[in-house]
Amino acid sequence: MKPVTPDTLPEGIVWRRIWDPALRVFHWLFAGAVLLAWGLGKWGPAIMTVHYYAGYLVIGLLVFRLIWGLVGPTPARFTHFLFGPATTLRYLTRLPRRQPSYWPGHNPLGALSVFALLGLVGLQVASGLFSDPDDYLNVGPLAGLVEFETARWANGWHHRLSTLLAVIVGLHVGAVLFYRIWKREDLVRPMLTGKKAVREEDSAPAE
């Protein structure tokens, strides 16, 4: 079955703008910057200057997302997708149904993904800033502010967190494919156009 499109909407479902342009640009820049920094860290040149600049870009994007999560349009605000255990559990019990959720923003599972990725990437860049691999070349810019043992500890966690980050990103991509193939819900298109299929009662435009 194909995902729902503007031409195949069932009764009671409408196509409305949910994601604002700034959030959509952030999403793709963040994905690209994280993948670039991760790839350069794993397979880049011995001197990681470009890896550092990619990391600085990630930091800037994180700061933007934190601010936008407080003052941005309603669907982008953290308060809009802070769900309690009961709501999350109820959503998960309905997850196997082979139909779109028509959720007006991040659904409870997507919200967990957002918070996990933002938190993990935040820890990753923090550990990188204080990291010292003891090679005299790729010392983090803030490593001199802490004891050498602390900087080495940060370096160890920087590597361990990079593996965990790869797992979380893989799960995120897998979830997107699951929604498209099983639930017939395209999550990529709304992050390109800003528009998403939602129920009529949830169709107020993003403010």
C-alpha positions as CSV (number, residue, x, y, z in Angstrom):
1,M,0.0,0.0,0.0
2,K,1.1,3.5,-0.8
3,P,1.4,6.3,1.9
4,V,-1.5,8.7,2.2
5,T,-1.1,11.8,-0.1
6,P,-3.1,15.0,-0.6
7,D,-5.0,13.2,-3.4
8,T,-5.9,10.1,-1.3
9,L,-7.1,11.6,2.0
10,P,-9.9,9.6,3.7
11,E,-12.9,11.4,5.1
12,G,-12.3,13.5,8.1
13,I,-8.6,13.9,7.3
14,V,-7.1,17.2,5.9
15,W,-3.7,18.3,4.7
16,R,-2.3,21.1,6.9
17,R,1.0,22.9,7.5
18,I,2.5,21.6,10.7
19,W,6.3,22.2,10.4
20,D,7.6,25.7,10.0
21,P,10.4,26.5,7.6
22,A,13.0,27.1,10.3
23,L,12.4,23.7,11.9
24,R,12.6,22.0,8.5
25,V,15.9,23.6,7.7
26,F,17.2,22.7,11.1
27,H,16.2,19.1,10.7
28,W,18.1,18.5,7.5
29,L,21.1,20.6,8.5
30,F,21.3,18.8,11.9
31,A,21.1,15.4,10.2
32,G,23.8,16.4,7.7
33,A,26.1,17.9,10.3
34,V,25.8,15.0,12.7
35,L,26.5,12.5,10.0
36,L,29.5,14.5,8.7
37,A,31.0,14.9,12.2
38,W,30.4,11.2,12.9
39,G,31.9,10.0,9.6
40,L,34.9,12.3,9.9
41,G,35.5,11.1,13.4
42,K,35.4,7.4,12.3
43,W,37.1,7.6,8.9
44,G,38.4,11.2,8.4
45,P,42.0,12.4,8.2
46,A,44.3,12.1,11.2
47,I,44.1,15.8,11.9
48,M,40.4,16.4,12.6
49,T,40.1,20.1,11.8
50,V,37.0,19.6,9.6
51,H,35.5,17.2,12.3
52,Y,35.8,20.1,14.8
53,Y,34.1,22.6,12.5
54,A,31.3,20.1,11.9
55,G,31.0,19.7,15.7
56,Y,30.8,23.5,16.1
57,L,28.0,23.5,13.6
58,V,26.2,20.8,15.5
59,I,26.5,22.9,18.7
60,G,25.1,26.0,17.0
61,L,22.1,23.9,15.7
62,L,21.5,22.5,19.2
63,V,21.4,25.9,20.7
64,F,18.9,27.0,18.0
65,R,16.7,24.0,18.6
66,L,16.7,24.6,22.4
67,I,15.6,28.2,21.8
68,W,13.1,27.2,19.1
69,G,11.7,24.6,21.4
70,L,10.7,27.4,23.8
71,V,9.6,30.3,21.5
72,G,8.9,28.6,18.1
73,P,5.5,27.7,16.6
74,T,3.4,25.4,18.7
75,P,4.3,22.1,17.0
76,A,8.0,22.8,17.5
77,R,7.8,23.6,21.2
78,F,8.9,21.0,23.7
79,T,5.7,21.4,25.7
80,H,3.7,20.3,22.6
81,F,5.2,16.8,22.7
82,L,5.8,16.2,26.3
83,F,3.7,13.1,26.8
84,G,3.0,11.2,30.0
85,P,3.4,7.4,30.4
86,A,-0.3,6.7,29.9
87,T,-0.4,8.6,26.6
88,T,2.8,7.0,25.4
89,L,1.6,3.5,26.4
90,R,-1.7,3.9,24.7
91,Y,0.0,5.1,21.5
92,L,2.3,2.1,21.6
93,T,-0.5,-0.4,22.0
94,R,-2.0,1.0,18.7
95,L,1.3,1.1,16.9
96,P,0.8,-2.3,15.1
97,R,-2.3,-1.1,13.4
98,R,-1.7,-0.7,9.7
99,Q,-3.0,2.8,9.3
100,P,-1.5,6.3,9.7
101,S,-1.7,7.9,13.1
102,Y,-2.5,11.4,11.7
103,W,-0.8,12.9,14.7
104,P,-0.6,16.7,14.5
105,G,3.1,17.0,15.2
106,H,5.5,14.6,16.9
107,N,3.7,11.5,18.1
108,P,4.8,10.0,21.5
109,L,7.3,7.6,19.8
110,G,8.7,10.4,17.7
111,A,8.9,12.6,20.8
112,L,11.1,10.0,22.5
113,S,13.3,10.0,19.5
114,V,13.7,13.8,19.5
115,F,14.6,14.0,23.1
116,A,17.0,11.0,22.9
117,L,18.8,12.4,19.8
118,L,19.1,15.9,21.2
119,G,20.3,14.7,24.6
120,L,22.8,12.2,23.2
121,V,24.2,14.6,20.6
122,G,24.5,17.2,23.4
123,L,26.5,14.7,25.5
124,Q,28.6,13.8,22.4
125,V,29.7,17.3,21.7
126,A,30.3,18.1,25.3
127,S,32.6,15.1,25.6
128,G,34.4,16.1,22.4
129,L,35.0,19.6,23.7
130,F,36.9,18.3,26.7
131,S,38.5,15.3,25.0
132,D,42.2,14.6,24.9
133,P,43.3,11.5,23.0
134,D,46.9,12.1,24.1
135,D,48.2,12.5,20.5
136,Y,49.0,16.2,20.7
137,L,47.0,16.8,17.5
138,N,43.3,16.4,18.2
139,V,42.9,17.9,21.6
140,G,39.4,19.3,22.3
141,P,39.3,23.1,22.7
142,L,38.3,23.0,26.3
143,A,40.5,20.1,27.4
144,G,43.0,22.5,29.0
145,L,40.3,23.5,31.5
146,V,40.2,20.1,33.2
147,E,42.7,17.6,34.6
148,F,44.4,15.3,32.0
149,E,42.7,12.2,33.5
150,T,39.3,14.0,33.1
151,A,40.1,14.8,29.5
152,R,41.1,11.2,28.8
153,W,37.8,10.1,30.5
154,A,35.9,12.5,28.2
155,N,37.7,11.0,25.2
156,G,36.7,7.5,26.1
157,W,33.1,8.5,26.4
158,H,33.3,10.5,23.2
159,H,34.1,7.2,21.4
160,R,31.5,5.1,23.3
161,L,28.7,7.7,22.7
162,S,29.5,7.7,19.0
163,T,28.6,4.0,18.8
164,L,25.4,4.6,20.8
165,L,24.6,7.5,18.5
166,A,24.9,5.3,15.4
167,V,22.4,2.9,17.0
168,I,19.9,5.6,17.8
169,V,20.2,7.1,14.3
170,G,19.7,3.6,12.9
171,L,16.5,3.1,15.0
172,H,15.3,6.5,13.9
173,V,15.7,5.6,10.2
174,G,14.2,2.2,10.8
175,A,11.1,3.8,12.4
176,V,10.7,6.2,9.4
177,L,10.7,3.1,7.1
178,F,8.3,1.2,9.4
179,Y,5.8,4.1,9.3
180,R,6.1,4.4,5.5
181,I,5.9,0.7,4.7
182,W,3.6,-0.7,7.4
183,K,1.5,2.3,8.5
184,R,1.4,4.0,5.1
185,E,2.5,7.3,6.7
186,D,5.2,9.3,5.0
187,L,7.2,11.1,7.6
188,V,9.8,12.5,5.2
189,R,7.5,14.5,3.0
190,P,6.2,16.7,5.9
191,M,9.8,17.6,6.8
192,L,10.3,18.8,3.2
193,T,7.0,20.6,2.6
194,G,5.8,21.3,6.1
195,K,2.4,19.8,5.4
196,K,1.0,16.7,7.1
197,A,-2.2,14.7,7.0
198,V,-4.1,15.3,10.3
199,R,-7.7,14.9,11.6
200,E,-10.0,17.9,11.0
201,E,-10.3,18.6,14.7
202,D,-6.5,18.9,14.9
203,S,-6.1,21.0,11.8
204,A,-5.5,24.4,13.2
205,P,-2.5,25.9,11.4
206,A,0.8,26.2,13.3
207,E,1.3,29.5,15.0
